[in-house]
């Protein structure tokens, strides 16, 4: 699982909170038919699996056509508590449970 919060120690704690050793992958599933074929911005419904739990999400994306491939970058906002994750707290400082999740992927025309 690739996590980058911008701070190395926070990355380590986030992986511990997510139990990445036990749940090494997070998955975003969006039907190809939910994406705009010609590119552009859009919103698509899909599902996200984190910490072994799957929830419906709305994914805002930007797609760029590159030959027969669609390059997609987007994000969704989730509450990690909805996935059974309890964010750590240290000396009264805690990570907010609402986080923005970013994804980059490609879809290819057959």
VOTIVEX-900555 format. One line per field, with one value per residue (C-alpha): residue in one letter; chain; x, y, z. Coordinates in Angstrom, 1 decimal, padded with zeros to 4 digits. Layout:
// residues N
residu (A;...)
chaine (A;...)
X (X;...)
Y (Y;...)
Z (Z;...)
END
This chain:
// residues 110
residu (X;X;X;X;X;X;X;X;X;X;X;X;X;X;X;X;X;X;X;X;X;X;X;X;X;X;X;X;X;X;X;X;X;X;X;X;X;X;X;X;X;X;X;X;X;X;X;X;X;X;X;X;X;X;X;X;X;X;X;X;X;X;X;X;X;X;X;X;X;X;X;X;X;X;X;X;X;X;X;X;X;X;X;X;X;X;X;X;X;X;X;X;X;X;X;X;X;X;X;X;X;X;X;X;X;X;X;X;X;X)
chaine (A;A;A;A;A;A;A;A;A;A;A;A;A;A;A;A;A;A;A;A;A;A;A;A;A;A;A;A;A;A;A;A;A;A;A;A;A;A;A;A;A;A;A;A;A;A;A;A;A;A;A;A;A;A;A;A;A;A;A;A;A;A;A;A;A;A;A;A;A;A;A;A;A;A;A;A;A;A;A;A;A;A;A;A;A;A;A;A;A;A;A;A;A;A;A;A;A;A;A;A;A;A;A;A;A;A;A;A;A;A)
X (000.0;001.5;000.7;002.2;001.0;004.1;005.6;007.5;006.5;002.8;003.0;004.3;001.5;-001.2;000.0;-000.2;-003.7;-004.8;-003.2;-001.4;000.4;-002.9;-004.8;-002.0;-004.2;-006.9;-009.2;-011.3;-013.7;-015.5;-017.4;-015.8;-019.2;-019.4;-016.4;-016.6;-015.1;-013.8;-012.1;-012.9;-014.1;-016.8;-018.2;-018.7;-020.1;-018.0;-016.9;-013.8;-012.3;-010.1;-009.2;-011.2;-014.5;-016.2;-018.3;-020.0;-018.2;-018.6;-015.4;-014.6;-012.1;-010.4;-009.7;-007.5;-007.6;-004.2;-004.6;-006.8;-006.1;-007.9;-005.6;-007.7;-006.8;-009.4;-010.3;-013.0;-013.5;-014.0;-014.3;-011.8;-014.1;-016.6;-014.1;-013.4;-010.2;-009.5;-007.0;-004.2;-003.8;-000.7;-000.6;-004.0;-003.2;-005.2;-005.5;-008.9;-011.0;-012.1;-009.5;-009.2;-008.1;-006.4;-006.2;-004.5;-005.3;-005.8;-008.7;-008.1;-010.6;-010.8)
Y (000.0;003.3;006.1;009.6;012.2;014.3;013.3;010.0;009.4;010.1;007.7;005.0;005.7;005.8;002.4;001.0;002.5;000.9;-002.4;-002.4;-005.6;-007.4;-005.4;-004.5;-003.2;-000.6;-001.0;001.4;-000.2;001.9;000.5;001.5;002.5;005.1;007.0;009.5;007.9;011.1;012.4;015.5;015.9;013.9;012.1;008.3;006.0;003.1;001.1;001.4;-001.4;-000.3;-002.3;-005.3;-003.3;-002.1;001.0;002.9;006.1;009.0;009.6;013.0;012.6;014.2;012.0;012.5;010.5;009.2;007.0;004.0;004.7;007.0;008.4;009.1;011.1;011.7;011.7;010.9;012.0;009.2;008.8;006.1;005.2;004.0;001.3;000.2;002.2;004.0;006.8;007.0;009.7;010.9;013.4;014.7;015.1;012.9;012.5;013.6;010.7;012.5;012.1;012.8;009.7;010.2;007.6;007.5;004.7;003.9;002.5;001.0;000.7;-002.9)
Z (000.0;-001.1;001.4;001.2;003.7;003.2;006.6;007.0;010.6;009.8;006.9;009.3;011.8;009.0;007.8;011.3;011.8;008.5;009.5;006.1;007.0;007.3;004.5;002.0;-000.7;-001.1;-004.1;-006.1;-008.5;-011.1;-014.1;-017.4;-018.6;-015.8;-017.4;-020.3;-023.3;-024.9;-021.8;-019.7;-016.1;-014.5;-011.5;-011.3;-008.7;-007.6;-004.5;-002.4;-000.2;002.6;005.8;004.4;004.2;001.0;000.7;-002.1;-003.1;-005.6;-007.5;-009.2;-012.0;-014.9;-017.9;-020.9;-024.1;-025.1;-028.2;-027.2;-023.5;-021.1;-018.4;-015.3;-012.1;-009.4;-005.8;-003.3;000.3;002.9;006.6;007.7;010.6;008.1;007.2;010.8;011.1;014.4;013.8;016.3;018.8;020.6;023.4;022.4;018.8;016.4;012.7;011.4;010.2;007.0;004.3;000.6;-001.3;-004.7;-007.5;-010.9;-013.3;-017.0;-018.9;-022.3;-025.2;-026.5)
END
